[in-house]
């Protein structure tokens, strides 16, 4: 794997022209190098974070129920369809807004892995950058998704705290007592986890192995990265 994978480095957008280096708050020191840069996949964000398929099924069921009630009350098919148009419009608007948010979330996020740290540039309206030194990462968990995709949750060293709401949706869901930053919806997440394992091992002078637990058909599986993570665990 090349040190920098150019195909995964997005183009600089006008809203981030102030960056000294793409995805970074300042230029890297001469002794530090970028190993990988990438962004979440918009389709994965829509499915994993905003749950658009489930919401689509929910609204479809609501529409079916609405039409069934109208037909049961004696309305003709045309009347039932007209009586459901308002609900259908509201559903379309809600799903459209969430789809736009999913696209914006993916477009405004840049994850960077260097040989010394993980950098997360996140935020749609207010851009925030988090620098997470690899020496401050105790372990990581890979959530395997279909194909080569995955998500990587980082367990930070005790005493290193970031508010859950500041990170959302780039935080491991429901881990609020000890927030875990998470690289969400990576199309090549499983390859990134292996690269992170090697960088972590060098930075901490300890052996590390990327997660190898197979993806479960009923849900994602977690695998350990680093000496404190243990074996595979259910999500």
Kinemage of the C-alpha trace (Angstrom):
@kinemage 1
@onewidth
@group {chain A} dominant
@subgroup {mainchain}
@vectorlist {calphas} color= white
{ca unk a 1} P 0.000 0.000 0.000
{ca unk a 2} L 1.363 3.393 -0.974
{ca unk a 3} L 2.104 5.957 1.690
{ca unk a 4} L -0.495 8.343 0.252
{ca unk a 5} L -3.386 7.032 -1.788
{ca unk a 6} L -4.098 9.912 -4.147
{ca unk a 7} L -7.393 8.503 -5.415
{ca unk a 8} L -8.908 8.901 -1.952
{ca unk a 9} L -7.824 12.490 -1.314
{ca unk a 10} L -10.845 14.664 -2.148
{ca unk a 11} L -10.536 17.960 -3.964
{ca unk a 12} L -10.256 21.071 -1.834
{ca unk a 13} L -13.607 22.824 -1.532
{ca unk a 14} L -13.971 26.581 -1.489
{ca unk a 15} L -15.289 26.525 2.064
{ca unk a 16} L -11.963 25.069 3.255
{ca unk a 17} L -9.531 27.255 1.319
{ca unk a 18} L -8.210 28.585 4.639
{ca unk a 19} L -6.588 25.229 5.427
{ca unk a 20} L -2.806 25.227 5.387
{ca unk a 21} L -2.995 21.634 4.145
{ca unk a 22} L -6.078 19.769 2.977
{ca unk a 23} L -7.946 18.275 5.926
{ca unk a 24} L -5.408 19.638 8.425
{ca unk a 25} L -5.428 22.807 10.549
{ca unk a 26} L -1.750 23.421 9.803
{ca unk a 27} L 0.998 22.001 7.639
{ca unk a 28} L 2.578 18.833 8.992
{ca unk a 29} L 6.071 18.964 10.478
{ca unk a 30} L 8.810 17.845 8.134
{ca unk a 31} L 9.305 14.581 10.064
{ca unk a 32} L 5.613 13.588 9.883
{ca unk a 33} L 3.996 12.048 6.811
{ca unk a 34} L 0.457 11.304 5.709
{ca unk a 35} L -0.336 7.605 5.361
{ca unk a 36} L -3.963 7.930 4.288
{ca unk a 37} L -6.750 10.465 3.807
{ca unk a 38} L -10.379 9.723 3.129
{ca unk a 39} L -14.021 10.620 3.634
{ca unk a 40} L -17.172 8.738 4.616
{ca unk a 41} L -19.270 7.338 1.795
{ca unk a 42} L -22.484 9.350 1.413
{ca unk a 43} L -24.617 6.244 0.818
{ca unk a 44} L -23.181 4.574 3.913
{ca unk a 45} L -23.798 7.722 5.959
{ca unk a 46} L -27.419 7.795 4.800
{ca unk a 47} L -27.890 4.161 5.817
{ca unk a 48} L -25.747 3.869 8.950
{ca unk a 49} L -26.175 7.291 10.569
{ca unk a 50} L -29.481 8.685 9.320
{ca unk a 51} L -31.179 5.292 8.785
{ca unk a 52} L -32.881 6.346 5.553
{ca unk a 53} L -33.914 2.819 4.459
{ca unk a 54} L -35.640 2.148 7.794
{ca unk a 55} L -37.319 5.539 7.758
{ca unk a 56} L -38.443 4.921 4.180
{ca unk a 57} L -40.079 1.650 5.257
{ca unk a 58} L -41.680 3.408 8.223
{ca unk a 59} L -43.211 6.116 6.051
{ca unk a 60} L -44.340 3.528 3.497
{ca unk a 61} L -46.110 1.605 6.263
{ca unk a 62} L -47.742 4.811 7.522
{ca unk a 63} L -48.980 5.617 4.013
{ca unk a 64} L -50.314 2.092 3.551
{ca unk a 65} L -52.110 2.312 6.899
{ca unk a 66} L -53.575 5.723 6.005
{ca unk a 67} L -54.938 4.439 2.712
{ca unk a 68} L -56.278 1.288 4.345
{ca unk a 69} L -58.182 3.354 6.914
{ca unk a 70} L -59.660 5.610 4.225
{ca unk a 71} L -60.720 2.630 2.094
{ca unk a 72} L -62.205 0.923 5.146
{ca unk a 73} L -64.253 4.062 5.828
{ca unk a 74} L -65.752 3.837 2.346
{ca unk a 75} L -63.538 6.177 0.341
{ca unk a 76} L -62.861 5.374 -3.302
{ca unk a 77} L -59.301 4.635 -4.437
{ca unk a 78} L -58.888 8.104 -5.922
{ca unk a 79} L -60.135 9.684 -2.689
{ca unk a 80} L -57.800 7.507 -0.643
{ca unk a 81} L -54.843 8.528 -2.785
{ca unk a 82} L -55.733 12.227 -2.532
{ca unk a 83} L -56.237 11.871 1.222
{ca unk a 84} L -52.722 10.426 1.561
{ca unk a 85} L -50.910 13.018 -0.538
{ca unk a 86} L -50.226 15.311 2.428
{ca unk a 87} L -48.540 12.533 4.406
{ca unk a 88} L -46.612 11.453 1.307
{ca unk a 89} L -45.343 15.000 0.797
{ca unk a 90} L -44.212 15.306 4.414
{ca unk a 91} L -42.415 11.939 4.149
{ca unk a 92} L -40.664 13.008 0.935
{ca unk a 93} L -39.531 16.303 2.502
{ca unk a 94} L -38.233 14.565 5.637
{ca unk a 95} L -36.324 11.936 3.659
{ca unk a 96} L -34.967 14.604 1.306
{ca unk a 97} L -33.648 16.694 4.197
{ca unk a 98} L -31.935 13.672 5.726
{ca unk a 99} L -30.436 12.727 2.363
{ca unk a 100} L -28.983 16.239 2.019
{ca unk a 101} L -27.602 16.062 5.568
{ca unk a 102} L -26.000 12.705 4.777
{ca unk a 103} L -24.325 14.133 1.669
{ca unk a 104} L -23.129 17.234 3.555
{ca unk a 105} L -21.807 15.125 6.423
{ca unk a 106} L -19.742 13.051 4.002
{ca unk a 107} L -18.584 16.045 1.951
{ca unk a 108} L -17.414 18.156 4.908
{ca unk a 109} L -15.585 15.354 6.730
{ca unk a 110} L -11.948 14.480 6.158
{ca unk a 111} L -10.107 11.808 8.125
{ca unk a 112} L -6.306 11.809 8.025
{ca unk a 113} L -3.947 9.139 9.299
{ca unk a 114} L -0.306 10.083 9.692
{ca unk a 115} L 2.526 8.100 11.208
{ca unk a 116} L 1.939 9.972 14.486
{ca unk a 117} L -1.784 10.754 14.800
{ca unk a 118} L -5.333 10.567 13.537
{ca unk a 119} L -6.870 13.888 12.498
{ca unk a 120} L -10.629 14.338 12.186
{ca unk a 121} L -11.918 17.431 10.383
{ca unk a 122} L -15.677 17.425 10.952
{ca unk a 123} L -18.650 19.772 10.993
{ca unk a 124} L -21.169 21.055 8.441
{ca unk a 125} L -21.705 24.586 9.758
{ca unk a 126} L -18.911 24.924 12.308
{ca unk a 127} L -15.758 23.081 11.285
{ca unk a 128} L -13.778 21.507 14.135
{ca unk a 129} L -10.521 19.570 13.895
{ca unk a 130} L -9.479 16.920 16.425
{ca unk a 131} L -5.868 15.740 16.660
{ca unk a 132} L -5.599 12.296 18.252
{ca unk a 133} L -1.973 11.224 18.789
{ca unk a 134} L -1.463 7.508 18.277
{ca unk a 135} L 0.347 7.397 21.616
{ca unk a 136} L -2.924 8.479 23.254
{ca unk a 137} L -4.918 5.660 21.602
{ca unk a 138} L -5.225 2.577 23.823
{ca unk a 139} L -6.999 0.395 21.267
{ca unk a 140} L -9.345 0.445 18.310
{ca unk a 141} L -12.293 -1.605 17.154
{ca unk a 142} L -13.266 -2.279 13.578
{ca unk a 143} L -16.945 -2.609 12.693
{ca unk a 144} L -16.956 -4.601 9.481
{ca unk a 145} L -19.552 -3.624 6.910
{ca unk a 146} L -20.426 -5.365 3.622
{ca unk a 147} L -17.622 -5.521 1.098
{ca unk a 148} L -14.455 -3.676 2.076
{ca unk a 149} L -16.270 -1.006 4.092
{ca unk a 150} L -15.901 -0.496 7.809
{ca unk a 151} L -15.902 1.881 10.749
{ca unk a 152} L -13.076 2.304 13.254
{ca unk a 153} L -13.730 3.305 16.877
{ca unk a 154} L -10.783 4.618 18.890
{ca unk a 155} L -10.472 4.080 22.638
{ca unk a 156} L -8.482 6.994 24.016
{ca unk a 157} L -6.174 6.795 27.003
{ca unk a 158} L -7.837 7.306 30.367
{ca unk a 159} L -8.197 11.005 31.125
{ca unk a 160} L -8.528 12.054 27.481
{ca unk a 161} L -12.116 13.226 27.116
{ca unk a 162} L -14.175 14.658 24.276
{ca unk a 163} L -17.861 15.477 24.699
{ca unk a 164} L -20.117 13.051 22.851
{ca unk a 165} L -22.284 15.780 21.318
{ca unk a 166} L -19.199 17.603 20.045
{ca unk a 167} L -18.169 14.515 18.090
{ca unk a 168} L -21.541 13.221 16.899
{ca unk a 169} L -22.000 11.579 14.470
{ca unk a 170} L -18.281 10.781 14.482
{ca unk a 171} L -18.519 8.946 17.793
{ca unk a 172} L -19.251 5.334 18.581
{ca unk a 173} L -23.006 5.147 19.215
{ca unk a 174} L -24.207 5.072 22.826
{ca unk a 175} L -20.700 5.180 24.359
{ca unk a 176} L -21.280 8.393 26.320
{ca unk a 177} L -19.490 7.741 29.610
{ca unk a 178} L -16.195 7.303 27.773
{ca unk a 179} L -16.610 8.776 24.306
{ca unk a 180} L -14.899 6.930 21.489
{ca unk a 181} L -14.087 8.926 18.332
{ca unk a 182} L -15.094 6.915 15.283
{ca unk a 183} L -14.069 7.027 11.642
{ca unk a 184} L -17.517 6.501 10.163
{ca unk a 185} L -18.698 4.788 6.993
{ca unk a 186} L -15.328 4.311 5.285
{ca unk a 187} L -15.682 2.568 1.895
{ca unk a 188} L -12.222 1.015 2.460
{ca unk a 189} L -12.408 0.836 6.247
{ca unk a 190} L -10.994 -2.668 6.528
{ca unk a 191} L -7.836 -1.698 4.640
{ca unk a 192} L -7.529 1.485 6.716
{ca unk a 193} L -7.693 -0.573 9.919
{ca unk a 194} L -4.682 -2.602 8.816
{ca unk a 195} L -2.776 0.587 8.009
{ca unk a 196} L -3.753 2.060 11.366
{ca unk a 197} L -2.557 -1.090 13.124
{ca unk a 198} L 0.899 -0.781 11.577
{ca unk a 199} L 1.156 2.935 12.338
{ca unk a 200} L -0.021 2.369 15.924
{ca unk a 201} L 2.499 -0.423 16.448
{ca unk a 202} L 5.376 1.774 15.279
{ca unk a 203} L 4.258 4.808 17.288
{ca unk a 204} L 3.790 2.801 20.488
{ca unk a 205} L 6.620 0.298 19.947
{ca unk a 206} L 4.182 -2.555 20.610
{ca unk a 207} L 2.734 -5.247 18.348
{ca unk a 208} L -0.791 -4.762 17.040
{ca unk a 209} L -3.078 -6.750 14.813
{ca unk a 210} L -5.974 -5.426 12.707
{ca unk a 211} L -9.420 -6.838 13.352
{ca unk a 212} L -10.075 -10.046 11.454
{ca unk a 213} L -13.492 -11.080 12.791
{ca unk a 214} L -15.814 -11.969 9.881
{ca unk a 215} L -18.802 -9.750 9.254
{ca unk a 216} L -21.910 -11.279 10.801
{ca unk a 217} L -25.019 -11.550 8.609
{ca unk a 218} L -27.225 -10.217 11.420
{ca unk a 219} L -25.046 -7.270 12.352
{ca unk a 220} L -21.486 -5.969 12.512
{ca unk a 221} L -18.780 -7.617 14.550
{ca unk a 222} L -16.024 -5.890 16.451
{ca unk a 223} L -12.440 -7.003 16.425
{ca unk a 224} L -9.530 -5.816 18.511
{ca unk a 225} L -6.655 -3.672 17.362
{ca unk a 226} L -3.843 -3.289 19.866
{ca unk a 227} L -2.795 -5.248 22.957
{ca unk a 228} L -5.687 -4.077 25.190
{ca unk a 229} L -8.552 -4.859 22.838
{ca unk a 230} L -8.790 -8.616 23.254
{ca unk a 231} L -10.627 -10.868 20.819
{ca unk a 232} L -13.685 -10.357 18.660
{ca unk a 233} L -16.831 -9.217 20.390
{ca unk a 234} L -20.423 -8.822 19.334
{ca unk a 235} L -21.655 -5.338 18.511
